Amino acid sequence: MGQVAAIDPLAPAAPAVVGELAGPLPVVSPLISCADLDQLFRLRPDLSSVAVQEAGGRVGLVMRDPFTHLMSGPYGYGRALWEKLPVAAATDWDPLLLAAGMSVSHACAGLRRRARSARYHDALVRMPDGTLGRVSAARLFDALAQIMAEQAVRDTLTGVANRAHFLDQLGRACADGSGQAVLVAYVDLDKMKQVNDALGHDAGDRLLRSAARRLAVAAGAASVVARLGGDEFAVLIRLPPAARSVDMALSVGETLRAALAEPDPRLPPEAHSRASVGVAIGGEHPDAHAVLTEADMAMYRAKQAGGDTVRVVVEVEGLLRARHPAAGRGLARAIEKLELRLHYQPIIRVRDRAIDGVEALVRWQHPEQGRLSPEQFLPDVARAGLLPDLDRWVLEAACADFGGWSAELGDRAPRHLNVNISAETLLADGLEAMVMEALHNAGLAPDRLRLELPESAELSVLTGAVPQLAAVRGQGVAIMLDDMGAGLSTLRHLSVLPVTGIKIDQLFVSGMLDNRNDHAVVRLLSDLGHNLGLTVTAEGVETAEHLAELRRLGVPHAQGYYTGRPQPPDRLLDTLQAMLPEPAPWLAATG
């Protein structure tokens, strides 16, 4: 079977609390001489710091590098000046002292609040037995990066993949052109509600974790097992081309059903639940949306049949083609016949809720199938190698719309236009010429445009586009890194790419009110953007509470269904024309 990016729910999670990262360190008296401490550092080249503790309990820290610099001193006289002085004179008596049980995210936030000169000093850790430990700032930030990476792909309750990672892997599997079969199993627990009602949600959570473990074991290491939400799971498996058969679909489905039918001895008998399973196998050119939808529908048929059973469908591509003709071949026709549409989602300033910009989002108004979302046609467009053509059309059409609004509305027009650019376009020649031509034709200044880079692109791909991005940036066009914190994105992007702004992924924004780690990540990315002079936008703002908390954290810009849904150009223009200094009419008052 082909490989996909599987996640092992049984693998140990990234360290979540400071105590898991802390190591021992020497504790010395403030009365020893600096010469004695200098000798200790010479004997222990592995030591980056020592703790200093007074008899009354006050604790300080001496870092190796600043101390060594002190002892060398100006013109080499430092040792003569300092060697007889007590260590207390060279001690930082205001170190960062952390509890062993403090979360890594909160510890990193504490480091960010430190003075720049001490931000990367070691932190002292008060261990549960009362002793002192130490952890380096680098290790804390590395642990936070690992936590962020895991949260971007893992379901926090069960440890298997989350919905976003599953959809990403499914899309990649359908678009790789390998010819391997793509199988998706959709699994729904039959008695989840009864377990929650009878035993409480703690028992329900234990059942979900048990189901995830058993599905992962049954599906094998080469699969992706994900919790899509609630009591619904999905499994992605790659198979040889010859395996596109009803027998194979039934075999996989029965394996998964049987794994959940067997009671888990670690659960109370009343917490047991069987499952309904739907299996779909894609055709030679599978479509991710269609395969998942057909698996979901097959699961529903299994549930209608009484549950604890399997229903299957194969060659899903054939079903898809009947509903959504191949987008790759039809893109040129769609452009020629004006079937593509742009909708625009507002991006607001959090402080006053004024519209600062809009993001252009493409739709296909198919003459037979109605409106198609990007998920339904972009995979075929990518397979046909036509993403650069689509990007060019979106850029030119969006600039034309935006130029018209600017000419008609003047200062009431949004300041910025955000346009997404695919990795394929970034790697092709002529990005600067394409962008500048679209701006010139629309009569727009370059600083009105913001190009959003795809987070899903690997760093090596984006690095290859740096010369083109630098040229565009040199013309005054802004560069935004989309979905910061999710998927493949790393802090390394910010030092390699000529970005001027970041968009915090909606995964963290949507969870920040209930998950302290998500909250800490939003705050950390906001602070990071501010310190680097980057524009920061929070995506996925769904409620007034989200917007209020972003205001409290100092996040300057927000985007989401609460602040404004995507709208066609004429409706957005009507809204902009009617705007008063008060909040835009699609915003509910938050007080």
Secondary structure as GFF3:
##gff-version 3
##sequence-region A 1 591
A	DSSP	three_ten_helix	18	20	.	.	.	ID=ss1
A	DSSP	beta_strand	23	24	.	.	.	ID=ss2
A	DSSP	beta_strand	27	28	.	.	.	ID=ss3
A	DSSP	alpha_helix	34	43	.	.	.	ID=ss4
A	DSSP	beta_strand	49	53	.	.	.	ID=ss5
A	DSSP	beta_strand	59	63	.	.	.	ID=ss6
A	DSSP	alpha_helix	64	72	.	.	.	ID=ss7
A	DSSP	three_ten_helix	74	76	.	.	.	ID=ss8
A	DSSP	alpha_helix	78	82	.	.	.	ID=ss9
A	DSSP	three_ten_helix	87	90	.	.	.	ID=ss10
A	DSSP	beta_strand	97	99	.	.	.	ID=ss11
A	DSSP	alpha_helix	104	113	.	.	.	ID=ss12
A	DSSP	three_ten_helix	116	118	.	.	.	ID=ss13
A	DSSP	beta_strand	123	126	.	.	.	ID=ss14
A	DSSP	beta_strand	132	135	.	.	.	ID=ss15
A	DSSP	alpha_helix	137	153	.	.	.	ID=ss16
A	DSSP	alpha_helix	163	175	.	.	.	ID=ss17
A	DSSP	beta_strand	181	189	.	.	.	ID=ss18
A	DSSP	alpha_helix	192	199	.	.	.	ID=ss19
A	DSSP	alpha_helix	201	219	.	.	.	ID=ss20
A	DSSP	beta_strand	224	229	.	.	.	ID=ss21
A	DSSP	beta_strand	232	239	.	.	.	ID=ss22
A	DSSP	three_ten_helix	241	243	.	.	.	ID=ss23
A	DSSP	alpha_helix	246	261	.	.	.	ID=ss24
A	DSSP	three_ten_helix	269	271	.	.	.	ID=ss25
A	DSSP	beta_strand	275	281	.	.	.	ID=ss26
A	DSSP	alpha_helix	288	304	.	.	.	ID=ss27
A	DSSP	beta_strand	310	313	.	.	.	ID=ss28
A	DSSP	alpha_helix	316	323	.	.	.	ID=ss29
A	DSSP	alpha_helix	327	336	.	.	.	ID=ss30
A	DSSP	beta_strand	340	349	.	.	.	ID=ss31
A	DSSP	beta_strand	355	366	.	.	.	ID=ss32
A	DSSP	beta_strand	370	372	.	.	.	ID=ss33
A	DSSP	alpha_helix	374	383	.	.	.	ID=ss34
A	DSSP	alpha_helix	387	409	.	.	.	ID=ss35
A	DSSP	three_ten_helix	410	412	.	.	.	ID=ss36
A	DSSP	beta_strand	416	420	.	.	.	ID=ss37
A	DSSP	alpha_helix	423	427	.	.	.	ID=ss38
A	DSSP	alpha_helix	431	442	.	.	.	ID=ss39
A	DSSP	three_ten_helix	446	448	.	.	.	ID=ss40
A	DSSP	beta_strand	449	453	.	.	.	ID=ss41
A	DSSP	alpha_helix	459	464	.	.	.	ID=ss42
A	DSSP	alpha_helix	466	474	.	.	.	ID=ss43
A	DSSP	beta_strand	478	484	.	.	.	ID=ss44
A	DSSP	alpha_helix	492	496	.	.	.	ID=ss45
A	DSSP	beta_strand	501	504	.	.	.	ID=ss46
A	DSSP	alpha_helix	506	511	.	.	.	ID=ss47
A	DSSP	alpha_helix	516	531	.	.	.	ID=ss48
A	DSSP	beta_strand	535	538	.	.	.	ID=ss49
A	DSSP	alpha_helix	544	553	.	.	.	ID=ss50
A	DSSP	beta_strand	557	558	.	.	.	ID=ss51
A	DSSP	alpha_helix	569	578	.	.	.	ID=ss52
###
